[in-house]
Amino acid sequence: MLYAILAYHEEDLVTSWTPDEDAALMVELQKVHDALHEAGRLGPAARLGGTARAVTLRGPGVGMVIDGPFAETKEQLLGLYVVDCADQAAAIQAARDLRRANPTAVYEIRPVQLYLPGVAFPVTEAAE
């Protein structure tokens, strides 16, 4: 079964890291990514751009585009993983592995009901 692991974090904290601090975190996360990939369980993963550039579409009809994600929490959705796990317990373990690498993040685990893989995109080096 596929699970989405949604990575939430305090954006101000993440953007306060020096390039070296951010790179060190990414090294630790890459170890988890590599283990999931080697097990054939890692699907698409993304680090999202800043919420200052985000918009939300909501409302009836064609909807209205408003600035920002307007999360009612301290943390913002900053990334996501799609992992193939035998069950929820395995998905929770994958999230725990990610949390060991990034202990200040919050991970939400949800089953994926519909998965449309689309086409592979190139890896991006940095958000615009």
N, C-alpha and C positions, 0 to 999 in steps of 0.2 A: 504494500500500500504506500502511496506517496503522501508525504507530510510536508507542509510549509512550515518553516521555522522563521518567524519574523523577529528581526533584531531591533529592539528599542534601546535608546540611549539618550542621555541628556546632551543635546546638540552643542550647547555652549561648552561643555566639558570636552567633547570630542574635537571641536574646532580650536580649543586652547592648546592642544598637544603640539609639541614641536614636530618638525618632520622626522627627527630621529625617534621620538616617542611613538609616533604613528607607525613608522616602519618596523619598530620592535614589536608592536602589537600585531601587525600584519604577518610577521614571521611566525608568531605563535599561532595565529589563526590558520596560516597556510599548513601547519602541521596537521591540524584537524581536517582541513580540506583534503590534503593528500591522503590521509587515512580513509576518509569516506570515498574518495575517488578510486583508490586502489581496491576497495571492497565493492566497487561498481554501484555505489549508493548515492553519489552526489549528482544531482541534476543542476539546473541553472541556479546561479547565485549572483547577487548584485549588491554593490554598495551604492546607495542612493545619494544623489546630490542634495545640497542644503535645502532646508524647508523655505528659505527666503525666496527661492525660485519656484516653489511649488504652487499649484493652483488646485482648487477643488471644483468639480462640476456637480451641482445638486439642483434639485427642484423639478417640477413637472415639465412636460413638453420637452423642448430642446434644452432646458435647464439654464442655469446661470453659472458663469465662471467667476469664482471669488478667489482672492489671494489667500495663499497658505493652506496648510492642512487643517488648521484649527482643532488640534488635538486637545482634549480636556485633561491632559496629563502632563506631568513634568517631562516625560520621555517622548521622543519622536521616533517614528519608524525610519530607521536609517539603512536597513539592509534586509535581505531575505535569502533563504536557501530552500531548495526543493530536494528532499531526500527520500530515498526508497527504503522503507523500514518494514519489518515483518509485522510490527504492531506498535501501539502507542508507547509502550515501555521502551522499545528500541529508539523511537523518535525522541523521547525524553532523554535517553542516554546520549544521543547525538547532540542535543541542546546542552546537556551538562558538559560535554567535551568542549563545545564552543565557549561556554561560560568559564571554564577553567582557563582558557586562553584570554578571555575578555571578561573578567569578574565583575565589572561595573555595569555590564549590559543586562537587559531583561529580554528573555526569549519567550515568545508566544508560539505554541505548537498547535497546528490545526490540520486535520485531514484535508487532502485535496480532493474535491468531488469531481472536478473536470480538469484534465490536463491537455493542453494543446501545445505541443512542443515548438511549432513554428520552424524557423530556420536558425542556424547558428549565426551569431553576430561576432565580429571581432572583439577581442578583449580591449576595454578602454583603459587608458593609463590614468586619466584624471577627468573629473567633471569640468565642464566649461565654466 
